[in-house]
Amino acid sequence: MKPSMKEVFTQPDYLLALGFGSGLAPQAPGTMGSMVGVILFAALSLLPTPLYILVVLAALAIGIPLCSRVARRLAIKDPACIVWDEIVGVWIALIAVPLNGWWILTGFVLFRLFDIWKPWPVRYVDQHWQGGLGIMMDDVIAGLMALIVIQTGLWFWPCPWGYCP
């Protein structure tokens, strides 16, 4: 059973794991959580890239036990309402992207595509890894896959349609 909005805003574990309430969306909670990740990216993008990466690694380190605790409390293996993994995954996808709407939207869409489609090894991790590590790592891998595609795209096509950041 999903927690109530009151529980989300009174219990710090729920607040983070459920993406500040976005995980309670009745439709597409993962997409809503990813959107929260993009909104938070706007502030994080002001950091130098090495510091940004440290914040992402810290969020991942916090997320593994956080997601484990919340999933255990909810008594569900990988609750759809837990979206901290999507937030971290989209942050990974957006590492070192130019700060323009085209590349940010591309990162968001690619991350969601890999997270929903679950190509190997995302599917393997999703199906075989347990607890907070399993909840987080399939999205980390999806984020890394999106990052590789974006950075490759930037290498070959740095100014889409003539627009350079």
N, C-alpha and C positions, 0 to 999 in steps of 0.2 A: 504494500500500500504506500502511495506517495505521501510525503509529509505535507502538512498544511502550509499556507503562506506564512501564518504566524510562527510556525516552527522554523521555517527558513530564516526569518528575520530575527529570531531570538536565539538560535543555536549556530554558532560560528561554523561548525563542520558542515551543516546543511547549507548555510549561506554560500560558502565557497563551492562545495561539491555540486550544488544545484545551480551554479552560475548566477548567483544573485536573484534567483527565482525563475530564470529563463528555462530551467529544466522542468518546470511545472506546466509549460505550454502544452495544450491538449493535442496539438499536431506538431510534428517535426521538432521535438525538443533538442535534438542534436544540432539541427540547423540554427535554432534560436540561440543555443549556447555558443556556437561558432560566431554568430553575429555579435554576441557580447564580447567574444575574443577580439573581433575586428575593432569594436568600439574602444576596448582597452588598449589595443595596439596603437591607436592614435596617440595616446600618452606615452606608451613605451617606445614608440618610434623616435622620440626625441633623445633617447639615450644613445651613446656611442655603441656601435655594433658589439664589441666585446662585453660591455656591461649588459646590453640587451640579452645576449646569449647566457650570461650568468643568471639573469632574472628568470629566463626560461628554464634553465637547469634547476634552479631553486624551486620553481613552480612544479616541475616534474617530481623532484624529491619530496616536496610537501604532498603532492597529489597521490602518490602510491599509498601511504598509510591513510590519508584522508579518505580516498575512495574505498579502501578496504573497510574502514570503520563504518562509513555510511551504508555501504552495501550490506554489511553484516547486520546493522540496525534495521534495515529495511527487509532483511531476509530474502534478498534477490541476488543472484550471481552477478549480473551486470545490468543494474536498473537503468532504463532509458532516461530517467530524470537526472542521473548523475552526468553532468556535462563539463566538469572541470577538465576531463580528458580532451574534449573538443576545443576548449579554450586554449590549452597548452598546444594541441596539435596545430591549430591555425596559427598560433604564434611561431611555431617551428616553420610552417610553410612560408611565413612572411619575413623570415630572417633576411636582412640586407636587400629587401625589395625597394625600388624607387618609390618615393612617397607621392604616388599619383593613383587616381582611381582605377585606371586600367590594370596595373599590376596588383593592386590590393584585391580587386574583384577577381582577377585571375587566380590569385593564391587561395582566396576563399572558395571559389568554385572547384578548383583542382583538389583541395583538401577534402571538401564534401564528397566529390566524386570518388576519391580513393577510399574514404571512410565508409561510404555506402556500398560501393562495388566490392570492396574488400579483396583485391587481387592478392596472390601469394606475395609476400609472407604475412600480410595483414590478416587474412582469413585464418591462417594457421595459428597465429598468436591469439586471435579472438576466440578460437575454438578450444585451444589447449592450455593456455596460461590462466591461472586462477587468481582471484583476489584483486587487490589494488594494482598489482603489477600487470595483470592481464587487462584490466580495465584501461589503464594508461597506455600500455605499450602498443596496442593496435593503432591507437590514434597518433602516437609518436611516429610510428613507421609510416602511416598515411601522410603525416606532415612532412616527413623526410622525402617521401616520394614526390609530393607536390613541390617541395623545395628544389629538388633536382630538376624537375621539369621547368620550373620558373627560371632558375639560374641558367639552364641551358638555353631557354628562350631569350633571356637577356643577353647572352653571349652572341646569339645569331641575329636577334631582332631588338636592339636596345631602344629604338624609337618607333613604337608601333604607330602606323599611319602618320608618320612625321612628327609625332608629339614626343619631345624629349623633356624629361623632368629637369 
